């Protein structure tokens, strides 16, 4: 029976990023297990947004460093065909003085960490998004270096291929148990491949992470939240380059490279399971108030995704004190893709006993035991 130095459970963007960065650190005897295959779950339908506008220092730093990676991702991964990363910006509108004053604190934090977010006037917004209703908001924040990687599926597979070239093995299988002896990991048992030996298991199982953690005796404080995205017909004219978000109105929209727009209503008054009619009506109502050109589009399809959300809307990263050899990269709360390079590097480093480029101690599982949550206010 072959023994692996590290087994990663989950071949989404997080698992593949960890595998890639393990090889960058010289660890290539790695196995990645996923019952559905690479990018087979939520990663495969991710829109690919990459933003740096956050309200906590750890998220600002992780997203800043991840954005640097995305800028040069083709040099890092040498993919089969080019990964397109476009810095088109994220733009948040504010409709009250209270909301604006609160967000200015986040802008100051971002600026202090080298993220070039700025507060701009409605007139300046209209130069970036012609057609926006400048009477519907009082100011906006804009970070021009935020952007989009057009194809999350391609990004994930490119990370996997880069890891494979260094010797990492990927298999389709289902982990049925984590084997342990005296509180120490000794391997995993799989439905098809049976017992596979290792001293280190990384839980990067996404929506399956809670169940996998239970196999190691760990109770993850994760709840699952549905997010619906509406997709429109294609429009040749470029009408909405940045991601436009209004937290107060509960609306987000962006035009993709192919001309399609995606829109979502993120207000708390509509909860899953959604009525399709109610959801479309609300999205159209708040969307056209803010951005009247939406009256020229038709909603054609929709996709329901799921956030694996934690109580503070922060990821759970690193070792677990009670279980030797068990590590976690879970609870991404909707921002796993955009932070995947930084998370991959940090978790790979911690798993190997190295010092990570970014200190992720504050996002360790033990914060729940100590009641030291790190509340992230800027969740879309």
ZATIMI-184523 format. One line per 10 residues: their letters; for each residue y negated, z negated, x of N, C-alpha, C, O. Coordinates in steps of 0.2 Angstrom, whole numbers. Example, Ala and Ser with C-alpha at 12.3 -4.5 7.8 and 13.67 -1.06 7.14 Angstrom:
<sites>
AS = 28:-39:66:22:-39:62:16:-39:66:17:-42:71; 11:-35:64:5:-36:68:0:-39:64:-6:-40:67
</sites>
This chain:
<sites>
XXXXXXXXXX = 6:0:4:0:0:0:-6:0:4:-7:-4:9; -11:5:3:-17:5:7:-21:0:5:-22:-2:-1; -25:-3:10:-30:-8:9:-37:-5:10:-38:-2:15; -41:-7:6:-48:-4:6:-53:-10:8:-52:-16:7; -58:-8:13:-63:-13:14:-67:-15:9:-69:-21:8; -69:-11:4:-73:-12:-2:-70:-8:-7:-69:-2:-7; -69:-11:-13:-68:-7:-19:-74:-8:-24:-76:-13:-26; -77:-2:-26:-82:-2:-31:-79:0:-38:-76:5:-38; -81:-4:-43:-79:-2:-50:-85:1:-54:-89:-3:-55; -84:7:-55:-90:11:-58:-93:16:-54:-95:15:-49
XXXXXXXXXX = -93:22:-57:-95:28:-53:-101:31:-57:-102:37:-57; -105:27:-59:-112:29:-62:-117:29:-56:-115:29:-50; -123:30:-57:-128:30:-52:-128:24:-47:-129:25:-41; -127:18:-50:-127:12:-46:-121:12:-41:-122:11:-35; -115:13:-44:-109:13:-40:-109:19:-34:-107:17:-29; -111:25:-36:-111:30:-31:-117:29:-26:-116:31:-20; -122:26:-28:-127:24:-23:-125:19:-18:-126:19:-12; -121:14:-21:-118:9:-16:-113:12:-11:-113:10:-5; -109:16:-14:-104:20:-10:-108:23:-4:-106:23:2; -113:27:-6:-117:31:-1:-120:27:4:-119:28:10
XXXXXXXXXX = -123:21:2:-126:17:7:-121:13:11:-123:11:17; -115:12:9:-110:9:13:-108:13:19:-107:11:24; -108:20:17:-106:24:23:-112:25:28:-110:26:33; -118:25:25:-123:25:30:-123:19:35:-126:19:40; -120:13:32:-120:7:37:-113:7:40:-111:2:43; -109:12:40:-103:13:44:-97:11:41:-91:11:44; -97:9:34:-91:7:31:-89:13:26:-92:15:21; -83:16:28:-81:22:25:-74:21:21:-72:25:17; -71:16:23:-64:14:20:-66:11:13:-64:5:12; -68:15:8:-71:13:2:-67:17:-4:-66:23:-3
XXXXXXXXXX = -66:13:-9:-63:16:-15:-68:15:-21:-70:9:-22; -69:20:-25:-73:20:-31:-69:21:-37:-66:27:-37; -68:17:-42:-64:18:-47:-68:18:-54:-72:14:-55; -67:23:-58:-70:24:-64:-65:27:-69:-62:32:-67; -64:24:-75:-59:27:-80:-61:34:-82:-57:38:-84; -68:35:-82:-70:42:-85:-72:47:-80:-73:53:-81; -73:45:-74:-75:49:-68:-83:48:-67:-86:44:-70; -85:52:-62:-92:51:-60:-97:53:-65:-97:58:-68; -102:49:-66:-108:50:-71:-105:51:-78:-108:55:-82; -99:48:-80:-96:50:-86:-99:46:-92:-98:47:-98
XXXXXXXXXX = -103:40:-91:-106:36:-96:-113:37:-97:-116:43:-97; -117:32:-97:-124:32:-98:-128:36:-93:-133:39:-95; -126:35:-87:-130:39:-81:-130:47:-83:-135:50:-82; -125:49:-86:-125:57:-87:-130:59:-92:-132:65:-93; -133:54:-97:-138:56:-101:-145:53:-100:-149:54:-104; -145:50:-94:-152:47:-92:-157:53:-91:-155:58:-88; -163:52:-94:-168:57:-93:-171:58:-86:-174:63:-84; -170:53:-81:-171:54:-74:-178:51:-72:-181:53:-67; -181:47:-76:-188:45:-74:-188:40:-68:-183:36:-68; -193:40:-64:-194:36:-58:-201:33:-58:-206:37:-57
XXXXXXXXXX = -202:27:-60:-208:24:-60:-209:18:-56:-204:15:-54; -215:17:-54:-217:11:-49:-221:6:-53:-223:1:-50; -223:7:-59:-228:3:-63:-224:-3:-66:-221:-2:-72; -223:-8:-62:-219:-14:-65:-224:-21:-64:-229:-20:-62; -221:-26:-68:-225:-32:-68:-222:-37:-63:-225:-43:-63; -217:-36:-60:-214:-41:-55:-214:-38:-48:-213:-32:-47; -215:-42:-43:-215:-39:-36:-208:-36:-34:-208:-31:-31; -203:-39:-36:-196:-36:-34:-195:-29:-37:-193:-25:-33; -197:-28:-43:-196:-22:-46:-201:-17:-43:-199:-11:-42; -207:-19:-42:-212:-14:-38:-210:-12:-32:-210:-6:-30
XXXXXXXXXX = -207:-17:-28:-205:-15:-21:-199:-10:-21:-198:-6:-18; -194:-12:-26:-188:-8:-26:-189:-1:-29:-186:4:-26; -194:-1:-33:-195:6:-36:-200:10:-31:-199:16:-30; -204:7:-27:-208:10:-22:-203:13:-17:-204:19:-15; -199:9:-14:-194:12:-9:-189:17:-12:-187:22:-8; -187:16:-18:-183:21:-21:-187:28:-22:-184:33:-21; -193:27:-24:-197:34:-24:-197:37:-18:-197:43:-18; -198:34:-12:-198:37:-6:-192:40:-5:-192:46:-2; -186:37:-7:-180:41:-6:-179:47:-10:-177:52:-8; -182:47:-16:-181:52:-21:-185:58:-18:-184:64:-19
XXXXXXXXXX = -191:57:-15:-195:62:-12:-192:66:-7:-193:72:-6; -187:63:-3:-184:66:2:-176:67:1:-172:67:6; -174:66:-5:-167:66:-7:-163:72:-5:-157:71:-3; -166:78:-4:-162:83:-2:-160:83:5:-155:85:7; -165:80:9:-163:79:16:-158:74:17:-154:74:22; -158:69:13:-153:63:14:-146:66:12:-141:64:15; -146:69:6:-139:70:3:-136:77:4:-130:78:3; -141:82:6:-139:89:7:-134:91:1:-128:93:2; -137:91:-5:-133:93:-11:-131:100:-11:-134:104:-7; -127:102:-15:-124:109:-16:-130:113:-18:-131:119:-16
XXXXXXXXXX = -134:111:-23:-141:115:-24:-146:109:-25:-145:104:-26; -152:112:-24:-158:107:-24:-159:102:-30:-158:104:-35; -160:96:-28:-162:91:-33:-170:92:-34:-173:91:-29; -172:93:-40:-179:93:-41:-182:87:-43:-180:84:-48; -186:84:-38:-190:78:-40:-197:80:-40:-200:82:-36; -200:78:-46:-207:81:-47:-212:74:-49:-210:70:-53; -217:74:-45:-221:68:-46:-227:70:-51:-232:73:-49; -225:69:-57:-230:71:-62:-233:65:-65:-237:66:-70; -231:59:-63:-235:53:-66:-232:50:-72:-229:53:-76; -233:43:-73:-232:40:-79:-239:37:-81:-243:35:-77
XXXXXXXXXX = -241:38:-88:-247:36:-90:-246:31:-96:-243:33:-101; -249:25:-96:-249:21:-101:-256:20:-105:-261:19:-101; -256:21:-111:-262:20:-115:-263:12:-117:-258:9:-119; -269:10:-118:-270:3:-120:-275:4:-126:-280:7:-126; -273:0:-131:-277:1:-138:-281:-5:-139:-284:-6:-145; -281:-10:-135:-284:-17:-136:-286:-20:-130:-283:-18:-125; -292:-23:-130:-294:-27:-124:-289:-32:-121:-289:-32:-115; -286:-35:-126:-281:-40:-123:-275:-37:-119:-273:-39:-114; -273:-31:-122:-267:-28:-118:-270:-25:-112:-266:-25:-107; -276:-22:-112:-278:-20:-105:-279:-25:-100:-278:-24:-94
XXXXXXXXXX = -282:-31:-102:-283:-36:-98:-277:-39:-95:-276:-40:-89; -271:-39:-99:-265:-42:-97:-262:-37:-91:-259:-39:-86; -263:-30:-93:-260:-25:-88:-264:-25:-82:-261:-23:-77; -270:-26:-82:-274:-26:-75:-271:-30:-70:-271:-29:-64; -268:-36:-72:-264:-40:-67:-259:-36:-64:-257:-37:-58; -255:-33:-68:-249:-29:-65:-252:-23:-60:-249:-22:-55; -258:-20:-62:-261:-15:-58:-263:-18:-51:-262:-15:-46; -266:-24:-51:-268:-27:-45:-261:-29:-41:-262:-28:-35; -256:-31:-44:-250:-32:-40:-247:-26:-37:-246:-25:-31; -247:-20:-41:-245:-14:-39:-249:-11:-33:-246:-9:-28
XXXXXXXXXX = -255:-12:-33:-260:-9:-28:-259:-13:-22:-259:-11:-16; -258:-20:-22:-257:-24:-17:-250:-22:-13:-250:-24:-7; -246:-19:-16:-239:-17:-13:-239:-10:-11:-234:-7:-10; -245:-6:-12:-246:1:-9:-244:6:-15:-243:12:-13; -244:4:-21:-243:8:-27:-249:10:-29:-253:6:-32; -251:17:-30:-258:19:-31:-260:19:-39:-263:24:-41; -258:15:-43:-259:15:-50:-267:13:-51:-270:9:-47; -270:17:-55:-277:15:-57:-278:15:-64:-275:18:-68; -283:12:-66:-286:12:-73:-291:17:-74:-295:18:-70; -289:21:-79:-294:27:-80:-296:27:-88:-293:24:-92
XXXXXXXXXX = -301:31:-89:-305:31:-95:-301:36:-100:-297:40:-97; -302:36:-106:-299:41:-111:-302:48:-109:-298:53:-109; -308:49:-106:-310:56:-104:-306:58:-98:-304:64:-98; -304:54:-94:-300:55:-88:-293:57:-90:-290:61:-87; -291:53:-95:-284:55:-98:-284:62:-100:-279:66:-99; -289:64:-104:-289:70:-107:-289:76:-102:-287:82:-103; -291:75:-96:-291:80:-90:-283:80:-88:-281:86:-86; -279:75:-89:-272:75:-87:-268:78:-93:-263:81:-91; -270:76:-99:-266:77:-105:-271:80:-110:-273:77:-114; -272:87:-109:-277:90:-114:-274:89:-121:-268:90:-122
XXXXXXXXXX = -278:88:-126:-276:87:-133:-274:80:-135:-273:79:-141; -274:76:-130:-273:69:-132:-279:66:-136:-285:68:-135; -278:62:-141:-283:59:-145:-286:53:-142:-284:48:-142; -292:55:-139:-296:50:-135:-299:44:-139:-301:39:-136; -299:45:-146:-302:40:-150:-296:34:-152:-298:29:-154; -290:36:-150:-285:31:-152:-283:26:-147:-279:21:-148; -287:26:-141:-285:21:-136:-292:20:-132:-296:24:-132; -292:14:-128:-298:12:-124:-298:14:-117:-303:14:-114; -292:14:-114:-291:15:-107:-284:16:-106:-279:16:-110; -282:18:-100:-275:20:-98:-274:18:-91:-278:17:-87
XXXXXXXXXX = -267:17:-89:-266:16:-82:-262:22:-80:-258:25:-84; -263:24:-74:-259:31:-72:-257:30:-64:-261:28:-60; -251:32:-63:-249:32:-56:-246:39:-55:-241:41:-58; -250:43:-51:-248:50:-50:-242:51:-46:-239:56:-46; -239:46:-42:-233:47:-38:-227:45:-42:-222:45:-39; -228:42:-48:-222:42:-52:-219:48:-54:-223:53:-54; -213:49:-56:-211:56:-57:-204:56:-61:-202:51:-64; -200:62:-60:-194:63:-63:-189:67:-58:-191:72:-55; -183:65:-58:-178:69:-55:-174:72:-61:-172:69:-66; -175:79:-62:-173:82:-68:-166:81:-70:-165:82:-76
XXXXXXXXXX = -161:80:-66:-154:80:-68:-151:74:-65:-148:74:-59; -150:69:-69:-147:62:-66:-140:63:-65:-137:60:-60; -136:68:-68:-129:69:-67:-128:73:-60:-124:71:-57; -133:77:-59:-133:81:-52:-134:76:-47:-131:76:-41; -139:71:-47:-141:66:-42:-135:62:-41:-133:61:-35; -132:60:-46:-126:55:-46:-120:58:-42:-117:56:-37; -119:64:-44:-113:68:-41:-115:70:-33:-110:70:-29; -121:71:-32:-123:72:-25:-122:66:-21:-120:67:-15; -124:60:-23:-123:54:-20:-115:53:-18:-113:51:-13; -111:55:-24:-104:54:-23:-101:59:-18:-97:57:-14
XXXXXXXXXX = -104:65:-18:-101:70:-13:-103:68:-6:-99:69:-1; -109:65:-5:-111:63:2:-107:58:4:-105:57:10; -105:53:0:-100:48:1:-93:50:3:-90:48:8; -91:55:-1:-84:58:0:-84:61:7:-79:61:10; -89:65:9:-89:68:16:-88:63:21:-86:65:27; -90:57:20:-89:52:25:-83:48:24:-81:44:29; -79:50:19:-72:47:19:-71:42:13:-65:40:12; -76:41:8:-75:37:2:-70:41:-3:-71:47:-3; -66:37:-6:-61:40:-11:-63:38:-18:-65:32:-19; -63:43:-22:-65:42:-29:-58:43:-33:-55:48:-32
XXXXXXXXXX = -57:38:-38:-51:40:-43:-53:38:-50:-57:34:-51; -50:41:-54:-50:40:-62:-45:35:-64:-39:37:-64; -47:29:-65:-42:24:-67:-46:18:-71:-52:18:-70; -42:14:-74:-45:8:-77:-43:2:-74:-37:1:-73; -47:-2:-72:-46:-9:-69:-44:-14:-74:-47:-15:-79; -38:-16:-74:-35:-21:-79:-36:-28:-77:-35:-33:-81; -36:-29:-70:-37:-36:-68:-40:-36:-61:-39:-32:-57; -44:-42:-59:-46:-43:-52:-41:-48:-50:-41:-54:-53; -37:-47:-45:-33:-51:-42:-36:-56:-37:-40:-54:-33; -34:-63:-38:-38:-68:-33:-32:-73:-31:-27:-74:-35
XXXXXXXXXX = -34:-76:-26:-30:-82:-23:-35:-87:-21:-39:-86:-16; -34:-93:-24:-39:-99:-22:-46:-97:-22:-50:-99:-17; -48:-93:-27:-55:-92:-28:-58:-86:-24:-64:-85:-23; -53:-82:-21:-55:-77:-16:-52:-70:-19:-46:-70:-20; -55:-65:-19:-53:-58:-21:-47:-56:-16:-48:-56:-10; -42:-53:-19:-37:-50:-15:-35:-43:-17:-32:-40:-13; -38:-41:-22:-37:-34:-24:-38:-33:-32:-41:-37:-35; -37:-27:-34:-38:-25:-41:-31:-22:-44:-28:-19:-40; -30:-23:-50:-24:-20:-53:-27:-15:-58:-31:-16:-62; -24:-9:-57:-26:-3:-62:-20:-1:-66:-14:-1:-65
XXXXXXXXXX = -22:3:-72:-18:5:-77:-13:10:-74:-7:10:-75; -15:15:-70:-11:20:-67:-9:19:-60:-3:20:-58; -13:16:-56:-12:15:-49:-9:9:-47:-7:8:-41; -8:4:-52:-6:-2:-50:-10:-7:-46:-16:-6:-46; -7:-11:-41:-11:-15:-37:-14:-12:-31:-10:-8:-27; -20:-13:-30:-24:-10:-24:-27:-16:-21:-31:-20:-24; -26:-16:-14:-28:-22:-10:-35:-21:-7:-37:-16:-5; -39:-27:-8:-45:-27:-5:-48:-34:-4:-45:-38:-8; -52:-36:0:-55:-42:0:-62:-42:-3:-66:-47:-3; -65:-36:-5:-71:-36:-8:-72:-31:-14:-70:-25:-13
XXXXXXXXXX = -74:-34:-20:-75:-30:-26:-82:-30:-28:-85:-35:-28; -85:-24:-29:-91:-24:-32:-91:-21:-39:-89:-16:-41; -94:-25:-43:-94:-24:-51:-101:-20:-52:-106:-22:-52; -100:-13:-53:-105:-8:-54:-103:-5:-61:-104:1:-61; -100:-8:-65:-97:-5:-71:-101:-3:-77:-99:-1:-82; -108:-5:-76:-112:-3:-82:-110:-6:-88:-110:-12:-88; -109:-2:-93:-107:-5:-100:-101:-9:-100:-99:-13:-104; -97:-8:-95:-90:-11:-94:-91:-17:-90:-86:-21:-88; -97:-19:-87:-98:-24:-82:-96:-31:-85:-93:-35:-81; -98:-32:-91:-97:-39:-94:-89:-41:-94:-87:-46:-92
XXXXXXXXXX = -85:-36:-96:-78:-37:-97:-75:-37:-90:-71:-41:-89; -77:-33:-85:-75:-34:-78:-76:-41:-75:-72:-44:-72; -82:-43:-76:-84:-50:-74:-80:-55:-76:-78:-60:-73; -78:-55:-83:-73:-60:-86:-67:-60:-82:-64:-65:-82; -65:-54:-79:-58:-54:-75:-59:-59:-69:-54:-61:-66; -65:-60:-66:-67:-64:-61:-69:-71:-63:-71:-75:-58; -69:-72:-69:-71:-79:-72:-78:-80:-72:-81:-85:-72; -82:-74:-72:-89:-74:-73:-92:-72:-80:-90:-67:-82; -96:-76:-83:-98:-74:-89:-106:-72:-88:-110:-75:-87; -106:-65:-89:-113:-62:-88:-117:-62:-94:-115:-61:-100
XXXXXXXXXX = -123:-64:-94:-128:-65:-99:-131:-58:-101:-137:-57:-100; -127:-54:-103:-129:-47:-105:-128:-45:-112:-123:-47:-115; -133:-42:-115:-133:-40:-122:-134:-32:-121:-137:-30:-117; -131:-29:-126:-132:-21:-126:-137:-19:-132:-136:-21:-138; -142:-15:-129:-147:-13:-134:-147:-5:-134:-147:-2:-129; -147:-3:-140:-148:5:-141:-155:7:-141:-159:4:-143; -155:13:-137:-162:17:-137:-160:24:-139:-155:27:-137; -164:26:-144:-163:33:-146:-169:38:-143:-174:36:-143; -167:43:-141:-171:49:-138:-171:55:-143:-165:57:-144; -176:57:-145:-176:63:-149:-178:69:-144:-183:69:-140
XXXXXXXXXX = -175:75:-145:-176:81:-141:-179:86:-146:-176:87:-152; -184:90:-144:-187:95:-148:-185:102:-146:-181:103:-141; -188:107:-149:-187:114:-147:-191:115:-141:-195:111:-139; -189:120:-137:-192:122:-131:-199:125:-132:-200:129:-137; -204:123:-128:-211:126:-129:-213:129:-122:-212:125:-117; -215:135:-122:-217:138:-116:-223:135:-112:-223:134:-106; -228:133:-116:-234:130:-114:-232:123:-111:-229:120:-114; -235:122:-105:-235:115:-103:-240:111:-106:-246:111:-105; -238:106:-110:-243:102:-114:-242:94:-113:-247:91:-114; -237:92:-109:-237:85:-108:-233:84:-101:-227:83:-101
XXXXXXXXXX = -236:84:-96:-233:83:-89:-231:76:-88:-225:75:-86; -235:71:-88:-233:64:-86:-229:62:-92:-229:64:-98; -226:56:-91:-223:52:-96:-228:48:-100:-232:45:-96; -229:49:-106:-234:46:-110:-231:40:-113:-227:41:-117; -234:34:-112:-231:28:-115:-237:24:-119:-242:23:-116; -235:22:-125:-240:17:-128:-235:11:-130:-231:11:-134; -236:5:-126:-232:-1:-128:-234:-4:-134:-230:-6:-138; -240:-3:-136:-243:-6:-142:-241:-2:-148:-239:-5:-153; -241:4:-148:-238:9:-153:-231:10:-153:-228:12:-158; -228:8:-148:-220:9:-147:-218:16:-147:-214:18:-150
XXXXXXXXXX = -222:20:-142:-220:27:-142:-220:29:-135:-223:26:-130; -215:34:-133:-215:37:-127:-213:44:-128:-209:46:-132; -216:49:-123:-214:56:-124:-215:59:-117:-219:57:-113; -212:65:-116:-212:68:-110:-210:75:-111:-205:76:-115; -213:80:-108:-210:87:-108:-206:88:-102:-208:87:-96; -200:90:-103:-195:92:-97:-196:98:-94:-200:102:-97; -193:100:-89:-194:106:-85:-193:112:-89:-196:117:-89; -188:112:-94:-186:117:-98:-190:119:-104:-189:123:-107; -195:115:-104:-200:115:-110:-199:111:-116:-203:110:-120; -193:108:-116:-191:103:-121:-195:97:-121:-197:95:-115
XXXXXXXXXX = -197:94:-126:-200:87:-126:-195:82:-128:-191:83:-133; -195:76:-125:-191:71:-128:-196:65:-130:-201:64:-126; -195:62:-135:-199:57:-138:-195:51:-140:-189:52:-142; -198:45:-141:-194:40:-143:-199:35:-146:-205:34:-144; -196:31:-151:-200:26:-154:-197:19:-152:-191:18:-153; -201:15:-149:-198:9:-145:-201:3:-149:-201:-3:-146; -204:3:-155:-206:-3:-158:-201:-7:-160:-195:-5:-161; -202:-13:-161:-197:-18:-163:-195:-18:-171:-190:-21:-173; -199:-15:-175:-198:-15:-182:-192:-10:-184:-189:-11:-189; -190:-6:-180:-184:-2:-181:-179:-4:-176:-179:-4:-170
XXXXXXXXXX = -173:-6:-179:-167:-8:-175:-161:-4:-176:-160:-2:-182; -157:-3:-171:-151:0:-172:-146:-4:-177:-146:-10:-177; -142:0:-181:-141:7:-181:-147:10:-185:-148:8:-191; -150:15:-182:-156:18:-185:-154:23:-191:-149:26:-191; -158:23:-196:-159:29:-200:-162:34:-197:-168:34:-195; -159:40:-197:-162:46:-193:-169:48:-196:-173:49:-193; -169:48:-203:-175:50:-206:-181:45:-204:-186:47:-202; -179:38:-205:-184:33:-203:-187:34:-196:-193:33:-194; -182:35:-191:-184:35:-184:-188:41:-183:-193:41:-179; -186:47:-185:-190:53:-184:-197:52:-187:-202:54:-184
XXXXXXXXXX = -197:49:-193:-204:48:-197:-208:44:-193:-214:45:-192; -206:38:-190:-210:34:-186:-212:37:-180:-218:36:-178; -207:40:-176:-209:43:-170:-215:49:-171:-219:49:-167; -214:53:-176:-219:58:-178:-226:55:-179:-231:57:-177; -225:49:-183:-231:46:-186:-236:43:-180:-241:45:-179; -232:39:-176:-236:36:-170:-237:41:-165:-243:41:-161; -233:46:-164:-234:51:-159:-240:56:-160:-244:57:-156; -240:58:-166:-246:63:-168:-252:59:-168:-258:63:-167; -252:53:-170:-259:49:-169:-262:49:-162:-268:50:-161; -257:48:-157:-259:48:-150:-260:55:-147:-264:56:-143
XXXXXXXXXX = -255:59:-149:-255:66:-146:-254:71:-151:-248:73:-153; -259:73:-155:-259:78:-160:-255:84:-159:-252:87:-164; -255:87:-153:-251:93:-152:-243:93:-154:-240:98:-154; -241:86:-155:-234:86:-157:-233:89:-164:-227:89:-166; -238:90:-167:-237:93:-174:-234:100:-173:-232:103:-178; -234:103:-167:-231:110:-166:-223:110:-164:-220:115:-164; -220:104:-164:-213:104:-162:-209:102:-167:-211:99:-173; -202:103:-166:-197:101:-171:-192:97:-168:-190:99:-162; -190:92:-171:-185:88:-168:-178:91:-169:-176:92:-175; -175:93:-164:-168:97:-165:-162:92:-164:-157:93:-168
XXXXXXXXXX = -162:88:-159:-156:84:-158:-158:77:-156:-164:75:-155; -154:72:-155:-155:66:-152:-149:63:-148:-143:65:-149; -151:58:-144:-146:55:-140:-147:47:-141:-152:45:-140; -141:44:-142:-142:36:-142:-139:34:-135:-133:35:-134; -143:30:-131:-141:27:-125:-141:20:-126:-143:17:-131; -138:16:-121:-137:9:-122:-140:6:-115:-138:8:-110; -144:1:-116:-147:-4:-111:-142:-10:-110:-140:-13:-115; -140:-11:-104:-136:-17:-103:-141:-22:-100:-142:-23:-95; -144:-26:-105:-150:-30:-104:-148:-37:-103:-144:-40:-106; -152:-40:-98:-151:-47:-97:-157:-51:-100:-162:-48:-102
XXXXXXXXXX = -157:-58:-100:-162:-62:-103:-169:-60:-100:-174:-61:-104; -170:-59:-94:-176:-57:-91:-178:-50:-90:-182:-48:-86; -173:-46:-92:-173:-39:-91:-174:-37:-84:-178:-32:-82; -170:-40:-80:-169:-39:-73:-162:-38:-71:-157:-41:-74; -160:-34:-66:-154:-33:-64:-151:-39:-61:-154:-44:-59; -144:-40:-61:-140:-45:-57:-137:-42:-51:-133:-38:-52; -139:-45:-45:-137:-41:-39:-134:-46:-34:-137:-52:-33; -129:-44:-30:-127:-48:-25:-121:-52:-26:-117:-51:-31; -119:-57:-22:-113:-61:-22:-113:-66:-28:-119:-67:-31; -108:-69:-29:-107:-74:-34:-104:-80:-30:-98:-80:-28
XXXXXXXXXX = -107:-86:-30:-105:-92:-26:-98:-94:-28:-95:-96:-23; -96:-94:-34:-90:-97:-36:-84:-92:-34:-78:-94:-35; -85:-86:-32:-79:-81:-31:-80:-77:-25:-85:-73:-24; -77:-79:-20:-77:-76:-13:-75:-68:-14:-70:-67:-16; -79:-64:-11:-77:-57:-11:-79:-53:-17:-77:-47:-18; -82:-56:-22:-84:-53:-28:-92:-52:-28:-96:-57:-27; -94:-46:-29:-101:-44:-29:-103:-40:-36:-99:-37:-39; -110:-41:-37:-112:-38:-44:-118:-33:-43:-123:-35:-39; -118:-28:-46:-124:-24:-47:-124:-22:-54:-122:-16:-56; -126:-26:-59:-126:-25:-66:-132:-27:-70:-137:-29:-66
XXXXXXXXXX = -132:-26:-76:-138:-28:-80:-144:-25:-79:-149:-28:-78; -144:-18:-78:-149:-14:-76:-155:-14:-81:-161:-12:-79; -154:-16:-87:-159:-16:-92:-163:-10:-93:-169:-10:-95; -160:-4:-92:-163:2:-93:-167:5:-87:-170:11:-87; -167:2:-81:-171:5:-75:-166:5:-69:-168:5:-63; -160:6:-70:-155:7:-65:-156:14:-61:-156:14:-55; -157:19:-64:-157:26:-61:-163:26:-56:-162:27:-50; -169:24:-59:-175:24:-54:-175:19:-48:-179:21:-44; -171:14:-49:-171:9:-43:-164:10:-39:-163:6:-35; -160:15:-41:-153:15:-38:-153:16:-30:-149:13:-27
XXXXXXXXXX = -158:19:-27:-158:20:-20:-159:13:-17:-155:11:-12; -164:9:-19:-165:2:-16:-159:-2:-18:-157:-6:-14; -157:-2:-24:-151:-7:-26:-145:-5:-22:-142:-9:-20; -144:2:-21:-138:4:-17:-138:1:-10:-133:-1:-8; -144:2:-7:-145:-1:0:-144:-8:0:-140:-11:5; -147:-12:-4:-147:-19:-4:-140:-22:-5:-138:-26:-2; -137:-19:-10:-130:-22:-12:-125:-20:-7:-120:-24:-5; -125:-14:-4:-121:-12:1:-122:-17:7:-117:-19:10; -128:-18:9:-129:-23:15:-127:-30:13:-123:-32:18; -128:-33:8:-125:-39:6:-118:-39:6:-115:-44:9
XXXXXXXXXX = -115:-34:3:-107:-34:3:-104:-34:10:-99:-37:11; -108:-31:15:-106:-31:22:-108:-37:26:-106:-37:32; -112:-41:23:-114:-47:27:-120:-45:31:-122:-49:36; -124:-40:29:-130:-38:33:-136:-40:30:-136:-42:24; -142:-39:33:-148:-41:30:-151:-35:26:-151:-29:29; -152:-35:20:-154:-29:16:-161:-28:18:-165:-32:20; -163:-21:17:-170:-19:18:-175:-23:13:-181:-24:15; -173:-24:7:-177:-28:2:-173:-35:0:-167:-34:-1; -176:-40:1:-173:-47:-1:-172:-47:-9:-177:-47:-12; -166:-47:-11:-164:-47:-18:-162:-54:-20:-159:-55:-25
XXXXXXXXXX = -163:-59:-16:-161:-66:-18:-163:-68:-25:-159:-71:-29; -169:-66:-27:-172:-68:-33:-168:-65:-39:-168:-68:-45; -164:-60:-38:-160:-57:-43:-153:-59:-43:-149:-55:-47; -151:-64:-39:-144:-66:-39:-142:-69:-46:-147:-72:-49; -136:-69:-47:-133:-72:-53:-135:-80:-54:-135:-82:-59; -136:-83:-48:-137:-90:-49:-144:-92:-52:-145:-98:-54; -148:-87:-53:-155:-89:-56:-154:-91:-63:-158:-95:-66; -148:-89:-66:-147:-91:-73:-145:-99:-73:-146:-102:-78; -141:-101:-68:-139:-108:-68:-144:-112:-66:-145:-118:-69; -149:-110:-62:-155:-114:-60:-161:-113:-65:-166:-116:-64
XXXXXXXXXX = -160:-109:-70:-166:-107:-75:-172:-105:-71:-177:-107:-72; -171:-100:-66:-176:-97:-63:-177:-90:-64:-176:-86:-60; -178:-88:-70:-178:-81:-73:-184:-78:-70:-189:-81:-68; -184:-71:-69:-189:-67:-66:-191:-62:-72:-188:-57:-72; -195:-64:-76:-197:-60:-82:-200:-54:-81:-206:-54:-78; -197:-48:-83:-201:-42:-82:-204:-40:-88:-201:-38:-93; -211:-39:-88:-214:-38:-95:-215:-30:-96:-216:-29:-102; -214:-26:-91:-215:-19:-93:-208:-15:-94:-206:-11:-89; -205:-16:-99:-199:-13:-101:-200:-8:-106:-202:-10:-112; -198:-1:-105:-199:4:-110:-193:4:-114:-192:9:-119
</sites>
